[in-house]
Amino acid sequence: MLTRAGSVVVFLAVLAFPFFYNLVSTGYSSSATAQPQLKIAKPGKCVEDTAWMRKNHMKMLIHVREKAVREGVRSVDHSFHGCINCHPKREEFCNRCHDYVGVKPECWNCHHYDL
């Protein structure tokens, strides 16, 4: 029969097993997490700084969409079409980041973007 301390050790080992198994089986390395290199057709200042855009661009686009659809307010700078003006090739810009983080944006359900 296990002692109380032995039971705690077995419990923690069982609890930690999936974490360590995934760590070993996926071959984690720091090079595997390198961010994709993006081609920017028109380099310069974006409507917001890069770090902000990486974190919030989807929230911004949803907000702009709601204002355009519900209130009729259309802004070029913070709109989908404003993005396309500086980032015209979807494969070289949008797809690289979205594939990297494993998301499928809903933008392409309504917008045709094969420039």
C-alpha positions as CSV (number, residue, x, y, z in Angstrom):
1,M,0.0,0.0,0.0
2,L,1.3,3.5,-0.9
3,T,2.0,6.1,1.7
4,R,0.4,9.5,1.5
5,A,3.6,11.0,0.0
6,G,3.9,8.1,-2.5
7,S,0.3,8.7,-3.6
8,V,1.0,12.4,-4.1
9,V,4.1,11.6,-6.2
10,V,2.1,9.1,-8.4
11,F,-0.7,11.6,-8.8
12,L,1.7,14.4,-9.9
13,A,3.4,12.0,-12.3
14,V,0.1,11.1,-13.9
15,L,-0.9,14.7,-14.1
16,A,2.4,15.8,-15.6
17,F,2.7,13.0,-18.1
18,P,0.8,14.6,-21.0
19,F,2.8,17.7,-20.8
20,F,6.2,15.9,-20.9
21,Y,5.0,13.5,-23.5
22,N,4.0,16.3,-25.9
23,L,7.2,18.1,-25.2
24,V,9.3,15.1,-26.2
25,S,7.1,13.8,-29.0
26,T,6.8,17.2,-30.9
27,G,10.6,17.8,-30.9
28,Y,10.1,21.3,-29.5
29,S,12.9,23.7,-30.3
30,S,13.2,27.5,-30.3
31,S,13.8,27.5,-34.1
32,A,10.4,25.9,-34.6
33,T,8.7,29.0,-33.3
34,A,10.3,31.6,-35.5
35,Q,7.8,34.0,-36.9
36,P,7.2,34.0,-40.7
37,Q,9.0,36.5,-42.8
38,L,6.5,38.7,-44.5
39,K,6.8,40.6,-47.8
40,I,5.4,44.1,-47.6
41,A,4.7,45.5,-51.0
42,K,4.5,49.2,-49.9
43,P,6.8,49.5,-46.8
44,G,6.2,52.5,-44.6
45,K,4.0,53.4,-41.7
46,C,0.9,51.3,-41.1
47,V,-2.2,52.7,-39.6
48,E,-1.0,51.2,-36.2
49,D,2.4,49.9,-35.1
50,T,3.4,46.3,-35.9
51,A,3.0,44.8,-32.4
52,W,-0.4,46.3,-32.1
53,M,-1.5,45.1,-35.5
54,R,-0.3,41.5,-34.7
55,K,-2.3,41.4,-31.6
56,N,-5.4,43.4,-32.5
57,H,-6.0,43.5,-36.3
58,M,-8.9,41.1,-36.2
59,K,-10.7,43.1,-33.5
60,M,-10.1,46.2,-35.5
61,L,-11.5,44.7,-38.7
62,I,-14.5,43.3,-36.9
63,H,-15.2,46.8,-35.3
64,V,-14.8,48.5,-38.7
65,R,-17.1,45.9,-40.3
66,E,-19.8,46.5,-37.7
67,K,-19.6,50.3,-38.1
68,A,-19.8,49.9,-41.9
69,V,-22.7,47.4,-41.9
70,R,-24.8,48.9,-39.1
71,E,-24.0,52.6,-39.3
72,G,-22.8,53.1,-42.9
73,V,-19.5,54.6,-41.7
74,R,-16.7,53.5,-44.0
75,S,-13.1,54.4,-43.3
76,V,-10.3,53.5,-45.8
77,D,-7.4,53.5,-43.4
78,H,-8.7,50.9,-41.0
79,S,-10.7,48.9,-43.5
80,F,-10.0,45.6,-45.3
81,H,-9.4,47.6,-48.5
82,G,-6.9,49.8,-46.7
83,C,-5.0,46.6,-45.8
84,I,-5.0,45.4,-49.4
85,N,-3.5,48.7,-50.6
86,C,-0.2,48.0,-48.8
87,H,-0.4,44.2,-48.6
88,P,-1.7,43.2,-52.1
89,K,-0.6,39.5,-52.2
90,R,-2.6,37.4,-49.8
91,E,-0.2,34.4,-50.1
92,E,2.8,36.4,-49.2
93,F,1.2,38.3,-46.3
94,C,-2.1,37.1,-44.8
95,N,-1.7,33.4,-45.4
96,R,1.8,33.1,-43.9
97,C,0.7,34.5,-40.5
98,H,-2.6,32.7,-40.5
99,D,-1.0,29.4,-41.4
100,Y,1.7,30.0,-38.8
101,V,-0.9,30.4,-36.0
102,G,-3.3,27.9,-37.4
103,V,-6.4,30.0,-38.0
104,K,-8.7,30.2,-40.9
105,P,-10.1,33.8,-41.2
106,E,-13.7,34.4,-42.2
107,C,-12.7,37.4,-44.4
108,W,-12.6,35.2,-47.6
109,N,-16.2,34.1,-47.1
110,C,-17.3,37.5,-48.4
111,H,-14.2,39.1,-49.9
112,H,-12.5,38.0,-53.1
113,Y,-8.8,38.6,-52.6
114,D,-6.7,37.0,-55.3
115,L,-4.5,39.9,-56.3
